[in-house]
Amino acid sequence: MNIKIAALLLLALCAQPAWSQSYSYSSATPAAKPAESGAMTTRMALRDLWVEHIFWVRNYAVANQAGNAKQAAVAANEVVTDATKIANSIAPLYGQPAADQLLKLLAGHWGAIKHYSDATVAKDKKGQQAAVNDLGSNAKAIAAFLAKANPNLPEQTLLTLLSAHGGHHVAQIDQLAAGDYAGEARTWAMMREHILTLSDALTAALVKQFPDKF
């Protein structure tokens, strides 16, 4: 099967939800701070984190394709920094061990994307396919982790959402490699819309699971 098609169908992921103690919820009483505002603050915070994820991954892919090692290194560091924020944000509700596990899963997601980008630059078809396979396995692990943590997140639904997210990463890298910048611009628009949809779904599930925190 064509690698690009396999990637789009196969899965891949993204990182999960995150709800930060500092900006996700408040201990204020409803009279001082309406529940709606806590949920909205969480929603916007998670949106920022996920948009940063796709922003910096794209920066890495662009720099990597251009052979700009310095820019690629900065982008890679930012991807890791963002993933760390996402992972640590769940600690207040689920504990640090869960946050650490999430970080490992996010690292797996990023590692597979980076591998695909590197293999694409090297024109390594086997490397690309291996990266796609890793994206698929990681997507399943992420979906299972989130579904277990929050009963309002059906595992199969998560897998479908994460698969689309991973497909966007792969399509974007392929388009950059082919010089299809107009196509990549369309993919970016879909990617951003999708990551906001995914982020909002995660927020809704969080608010439903922990209504007293908002």
N, C-alpha and C positions, 0 to 999 in steps of 0.2 A: 504494500500500500504506500502511496506517496506520503512522504514524511509530513508535509504540511497538512494534508487531509487527516492523517493518523493523529496528528497533534490536536487538531480541532475537535476530533471525535473522542480521542483518548482522554483526556483530562488534564487537569493541571490546575492550578490552584492559585491560591493567593493566601493570604494570610487571613487570620481570623479576626474575630472580633476582639474588641478591647474596650474596656470601660475603665477609665482612670479615676482614681480617688480624687485627684486634684480638680478634674473638670467634668466628671461624669455624674456625680450625685452630691447631695448636700445633706447635712444633718439638721438643717434649719427646719422649723415647723412649717406646715402648710400655710399658716397665716403670714409668716415672714417671707416664704418663698414658695409659690404655687408649684404643685407637682409637675405641671406642664413645662415649666421653665427648666426643671432638672432634666427631664427627658429631652427637651430641645437642645440643651447644652451638650448632653451626651451625643446626640445625633450629629451636631455640628463638629464636635471634637473627633468623633470617629471618621466622619467624612474627610476631615483634614488629614488624618493619619493614612487613610487608604489612598487618597489622591497623591500624597507624598510618595507612597510606595510605587505607584505606576509612573510618577514623574521621574524619580531617580533611577528606576529600572530602564526607562526610556533613555535617559541621559547616558547610562552605561552603554546601552546598545548603539547609540549614535556615535559615542566616542570610540568604542571598540571597532566599529565598522570603519571609522576614519583613521584608525591607527594612532589615536591620541591616548597613549598610556597614562599620562598624568591626569587627564580629565576623567578617564575611565576609573582610575583608582579613587579619585575623590567621590565619584558617583557611587562606587561600590561601598565605600565607607558610609555614605549617607543612607544607602539601602539598609545596611546593618543597624545603623543608629535608629532608623525608623522602626525596624522590626523589634528592636529591644524595647522601645517605648510601647509598642503594641503589646508585647508579651508582659512587660511589667505592669501594665495597666489593669490586668485581671487579678493581680495578687490580692488587692483589698477584698475581693469577693470570693475568690477560689483558693487563695494561698500561694505562697511562693513556689512550691513544687509544681503546681499547675502552670504558673507563669514560665518556669524553666522548661517545662515540657513543650509549651506553646512556642517558645523561642527556638527550640530544636526543630520543630515542624516548619516554622517560618524560614529557618536557615536551610532546610531541605528544599523548600520552594525556591528560594533565591539561588541556591546552588544549582538546581536543575535549569533555571532560566539562564544563568551565567554560562553553564556548560553548553547550552544550545547556542547562545550568542558566540561563544568562543569557537565552537565546532563549525558554525556557519561561516565565520571569518576564515577559518582554516580549510573550508570546503570539505569537511570531514562528514560524509553521510552517515557512517556508522556512529560517530559521536553524536550527531543530531538525533538519531533514532534512540540511542541510549538515554539522552537527555529527556526525550519525550516519554520514554518508559518510566523514568524517575519522576517526572511530573505527574504521571498517572498514579503511581504508587503513593506519592506524597499527598495527592488530592484525596485519596481514599482515607489516608491516615488523619488528615485534617478534618474531613467530614465526620469521621468516627469520634474524634476528640471533642468536637463542638457539640455533636448530638448527645454525647454522654454527659457533657457539662450542663447543657440546657435542653430540657425536654420539649421546648417550643421550637427547636431547630431539627426538623426531620432529616435524617442522614442522607436519603436519596435526593432530597431537594438541595441540600448543601452541595452534594457531589455535582449536581447539574450546574449550579451556579459557579462552583470552582472550576469546573471543566471549561465553561465559557470564558472565564477569566484567563485561564492558562492558554486557551486557544488564541486569545487576543495578543498575549505576549509573543507567541510563536509567529503569528501572522505579521505582527509589527516588525519583528527581526527579519523575517523573510522579505518583507517589502523594502526595508532599509537596504538590505543586501542587493536587491534587484534595482535599486534606484527608483522605486515606485513611490515617490514622495506624496503624490496626490492620494494614492491608495492608503498610505500610512496615515495621512491626515484624517481620512475617513475612519480608519481603525482606531485612531486615538480618540475621536469623538465617541465612538461606540464603547470604547474601553472605559472612558471617564464616566459615561452614563451608567454603564453596567456596575462599576465599582461603587458608585453612589447608591444604586439599587441594592447591592449586596450589603453595604454598610448600613443602610436604613433598615434592612431586614434583621440584621444582627442587633441593632439598637432596639427595635420593637420587641424582639425575643427577650432581651435583657430586662427591659422595663416590665414585661409581663412576668418574668421569673422573680424579679426583686422589686415589686411595686413600692415597698416601704423605703427604698433607697432614693426614690425620686419625689 
